[in-house]
Amino acid sequence: MRVFLGQHSLLLVLLTAIALSSATVVALTQEDVCKKGVYPPLWHQAPGSIEDFPVHGNKIIISAWNYLERLGVYKILLNYSAKYFTMSGSNILWGLPLQLGWQYRTGRLADPSNVTTCSHGARQHLCISVRSWWASVNYYLSIIPFLGAMEAGFFGQLQHEIKILPPEEQRADFCYSTADCHSHIPKVMDAWKAYFEVDHLFFFVHTLHYLWEAHVVSIAYAVPKFRNSLKYMSGPEASFGENWANAVDFIAATHLSADLQNTNYFQAFLPPGMLSEHDQAPFISDFSPEQNKVLLSLCVLHKTNELTGGALLLLWRTVMSTEAGRAIIQSLIENLITGPGVCLIQ
């Protein structure tokens, strides 16, 4: 593959040049956010407290494979953590449910193999398919944080034990309780437990660090685990999924605040639908120029990191180890999307 780098993609590769560059921050007004819908689809219909879930056999039952119930897990986390963000600003957990909402809205939670009617058939729109690579990876960014919060005592003393329902297939690919998960994925659980134990009210910078650390650990575990699920998707969609997962490592190093406004702003530049076999950025006609540009930039970033044996990410993290470096790159990320430039892959 021959890679031709334009101005902004070159800055991504040559991080020393990045450190010397300047970029214009593009502010997003509340009006801009509202035009696209602030909250994830069906947000107001999702359960808002643990008591809203059904109780059977003295156990609270949560179906992780129902969109509203998985969304409800996020809503509970946000409601319980809201008190910590009255002083520091918008809740930085918003990035997680907004990502799930984007996946739901764009059809990425449906069965990509079309073997089942999950999210395709009548009255199946709330179904989350275990065959979906996006949905399976997201399990480790939704149910696992929820169980990590439980283990940290974030919800206090609960009246009933919580039972997470397994999917109809691939049950062994997931864990369903704090004890079960700590036994199978201790590093991931410890990362989320650490996030929910940090003093969010007084140590906002530390909170961002712990949140992104947990996010990266979850992705690092889940992505290779579900690599076989990529076969159900088109080649371009599978590549985009891997490119997006790779980009999380770079985004995490910037300590970007994944609050309501920031996440809504950046998600506007993600693909509005699944990629087909014939889609090739930057020439996807029903995607905006910015969406095409982001797709291609993520691809270049991933390929360059692979070609350097991961050295690009290591250098990036070195630059990001300072507050000044992080501020420059956060501006650059915005400029990558909104500024001029050409980035072609052949």
N, C-alpha and C positions, 0 to 999 in steps of 0.2 A: 504494500500500500504506500503510495506516494502522498506525502503530507505537505500542503502549502499553507504557510502561516501568515495571516494578516497582522496588522498592528496589535490588536488586543490579544489575540491568541499567542503571539510572540511574547507578550508581557507575561502571560501565564507560564510560559516555559522558562523565560529568563527572569528569574525572581529577583535578581540583583537590580535589574532595570525597573522592576515593579517598585522596589523600595525607593527609587528615585523619582518615580512618576507621580503625577497628580491627577485627580479625577473629580468630576463634579457629582455631588450627591443629589439624587433626584428625589424630592420629597413626595410622599403620597398623602393626599388629603383624605379626610374621612369621607367626603363626597365620592372620591374616586373608588374607595373600597366598597361603599354601599352600592355602586352601580353594578358590581359583580356579585354582590351577596356576601355579607360579612361572615356568616356562619356556615358550617358544613351542611349539606342537604339533610333535611328532617331533624335538625338539631333540637328544635323545640318539642319534638315528639319523643326524644330519647329519655330514658330514665335519668333522673337527676340525683337520686340517693340510693343507697344500698337497699333500703326498705322498699323501693319500688319494684324490685325483682321478686318473682314468685318464690314461695317457701314450700318445699316438699320434704317430708320426713325430717323435719327440724333442720333442713339445710336450705340456704339461699342458692337458687339455681340461676346460673348465668350461661347463656349460649353465646360462645365466641364466634359462632358461624351465622349469626343473625346481625345484620348491619346495625339496627337500632340498639341492640344490646351491647355490641362492641363499642359503638359510639357512646352509649351510656356509661361505660367504664371510664372513658375519657372525661365525660361530663362530671362524674363523681370526683375524679382527681382534681379537676379545675375548681369545683365548688369547695372542696376541702382545703385547697391551697390558696383560695382567693384572699384570705386574710393576710397573707404574707406579701401581697403585691399592692396594697393600698398606698404604700410610700414609694416603692421602687418602680412602679409603672405596670404595664400590661403583663399578664401572666405568661411566662415564657414556655409553658406547656402547650400553648395553643397550636404550635407547629404540628404536634402529633395528631389531634383530631382533624385539623385542616387537611393534612396529607391523606388521611383515611377518606375524608369527604371528596377530595379530588379523585382518588382511586374509584370511589363509588360512582361519581358523576361521569367519569370517562369510560366506564365499563370494565375497569381492570380487576374488579372483585368477582366477576362472572366466571363461569367455567369456560376457559379458553379452548378446551378440547371438544366442546359441544356434545360430550357423551351424556351429560346430565342436563336437566332443565334449570339448574341452579342459576338464578338471576336472568333466565331467558323466558321461562314459561309463565303462564298466567299465575298471578299472586305469588310469584317467585322473586320479585324485585328486591326483597330484603335479604335474600340468600347470599352468603359469602361462600365461595367455592374453595375447598381445600386444594383443588388442582390449580388454583391461581397462584402463581409465583408471588405476586404482589401481596395477596392476602396472607399467605403463609409467612412471608418475611415480616409483615405487619403484626402478626401474632406476637412476635418477640419485641414489638414496640408498643403494644397495647396491654395484653393480658399479663405479660411479664412485669412491666412497670407497676401495674395494679397489684400484683402479688408481692412485688418488692415493697410497695407502700404498706401493705398489710403486715409484712414481716417487720417493718420499721415501726409499727404501732401508729402509723399515720392516721388511722381511722378510730383509734381508741379501742375500747372493749366492745366487740361485736356480740350481738345476742345469739346469732346463729353462725354455724360453720358455712363457709362458701364453697360451692361445688361448681367447677367449670366443666361444662359439657364438652365431650370430645367430638371430633368430626366423624362422619360415617366411615371414612377410610383414612389411612396413614396416621392412625392414633398414636403410634410409637414415636412420631416426629415431634410431639408436643408434650408438655407437662401441665398438670392441672391443679396443683396446690402448692403452698409455700414449701412444705416439706419435700414434695415430689420434685419441684423445680430446683430447690437448693441441692438436692442429691444429684440431679442430672446436669445442671448448668450453674454451678456455684459462682463462677466468675461473673456471669451476667446478672444473677440475683444480687450479688454483693454490690455491683455497680449501681443498680437501681435503689437498693436499700441505702447506700451511702448518699445518694441524691436526696432521698426523702428524710434523711436524718440531719442534713446540714441546716444551719440556722439561716433560712431563706430571708428572714426579715432584715438582718443586719449584714449579711455577707453576700450581696447580689452577684458580685464577680465570681465568687467561689461557687455560687449556685449554677451559673452558666457553665463553668468548668465541669462540675459534676454531671450536669444534664447531658452535655455533649459527650463526655466520657462514657456514660451509660449507653447513649445512642450508638456510638461507634462500636462498643463491645457487642451490642445486640446485633448490629449489621454484620460484624465480623463472624459471628457464630451462625446467623441464619442464612446468609447468602450462599456459602458453599454447601450448606445442608440441603438447600432446595434447588440446587443447580439443575437437577433432572427435570424440574417443573418448567424450565425455560423451553423445553421441546414442544410444549403445547402452544407457544406463541409464535408469531411470525419472526423471521430473522431480525428485521429492524427493531421490533418491539423488545425482543430478548436482548439485543445489543444495548438499547436504550436503558433497560433495567439494570444491566451491569454497569453501564456508564454512570447512571444516577447513584448507584451504591458506592462506586469509586469516588464520586464527587462529594459524598457525605464526609469522607475523611478530610478533604480540603476545607469544606465549609465549617466542620467542627473546630478546626484549628483556629478559625477566625473568631470563635466565641460569639458568633452572630446571635442576636436576641431573637429567638423564634416566637415572637409575640404575635398578637392578632394582626396588627397592621403590617409588620414586616413580611409575615408568611403570606398574607393575602396579596401583597405586592409582587413577591417573587413567583408565587404560583401562577400568576396570570401569564407567565412566559413558559409554562410547561405545556406539553402536548394536550390539546383539548379532547383527544380521542386516542384509541389504540392505533398503533402504526401497522400498516398493511405490508405485504411482501413487496409492493411496488413503491413504497414511500422511501425517498432518499433526500435527506436534508443537504443543502438548503433549498430544495426544489419541490417541497410539499405544498401544493397550491392552496389547500384549505387550511393551512397553518399560517399564522401571521409571520412577517419577516423576523420579528423578535423571537418567536417560538422556533423557527428554523435555525436561527443563529445560536440559540441556547443548545439545541440538540447537537449541532455540529461542534460547538465549543466543548461540550461534555465528552464527545467522542475523541476530540483532539487531546483533551486533558488525560483521558484514560489511556489512550495509545502511547502518549509521550511518557506517562508514568511507567507503563509496562516496558517500553524500550529502554528506559533508564534503570530498570530493575528496582523501581521504587525510590530511586534517589531524588526524584522530583518532589515526592511527598515529604521526604526527610528534610530537604532544603526549605520547602514551604513551611514546615513546622518550626524550623529554626527562625525564619523571618517572623513567624506568628508568635514567637515566644515573648515578644515585647508588645506593649500596648500601642505604641506608635505604628508598628508593623501591621497589627490587626486593623487599625483605623484606616490605613492606606488601602488594604486589600478589600475591606468592606465597601469602600467607595469604588474600587475597581470592579468589583462584582456587578455593581449597579451600572457602571459605565460600559461594561462588556455587553449588557443587554440593550442599553439605550443609545450608545454612541455609534459612530460610523465604523466601517472596517469590513474586511473580507476574510473569510476563512473557508477554504475549500478542501475537501478530501476526495481523492480519486484512487 
